[in-house]
Amino acid sequence: MKHIMVTKFNLPIAGKNNQHLSEEWLDHRFDLFEKWAYPSVKNQTVKPDKWYVFMDARTPEKYLNRIQILWEDLRFLIPIVLAGSWEEMEQHWFFTVRMGATPGLVHTTRIDSDDAICSRYCELVQENFEIGYFSCFKTGYMAYGDEAYRRDYNKNPFLTYSEWVTDVKDLKTVSHLPHPQAEPMIYICKDYPGWIQYAHDKNLFNHDTIDHEQVTFPLDDIRKDFGI
């Protein structure tokens, strides 16, 4: 069995500009990564076998060095630098993940660089998955500033796809469908908060979906459950 996590740290998005290469964007994103995604994966009760963090080859050297320092602290974090067009990067991304797998049972999990998963995420997925299905924690938290509130979110981005392969070239991975279209899906660990989605001003979609009518509580109340 292999459990592989994937994060597209600063790969280009089709049709977007190159803001993901600016120092302002990278400084902000690294601060979020080191606060949210990195500790939440590092402190998993059951560690993934590999965590691929994909970066654009045009990223300034000081930021490539910064991810290298994190690798030295967490050896299952594997920085991968990709070059070429957006389409070529997507092909290389799939190739890398497939070559990191082995025949048999493979779980692939996606996590954004500015979000967090609960400390038992990998453990609970491995206990509750079904082959050929996306596993999803329906319940999580929306956080902003130093506050958070509980949220239910169908077909959220915090997905794992579980599959059995005899040839790794046939591995679909969690990204073979966009998360809003992910089917078939099972919701595991009902009412167990599995993720934190952090709203900030450089992620306008999350920022604009904050429900200010919700009753919030201090973020510190849940930090221990996410290893952050």
Protein Blocks (a to p, Z undefined) as FASTA:
>chain_A
ZZdddddfkgccehiacklmpmklmmmmmmmmmmmmmmmmmmpfbdcfbdcddddfklcf
klmmmmmmmmmmmmkbccdddedjfklmmmmmmmmmmmmpcedjdddddddfkbccdfkl
mmmmmmmgcehiacddfbdcddehjbdcddddehiabdcdddddfbfklpnbjmlpcfkl
gccdddehehiafbdcdddfklmklmmmpcfkbccddfklmmmmnoZZ
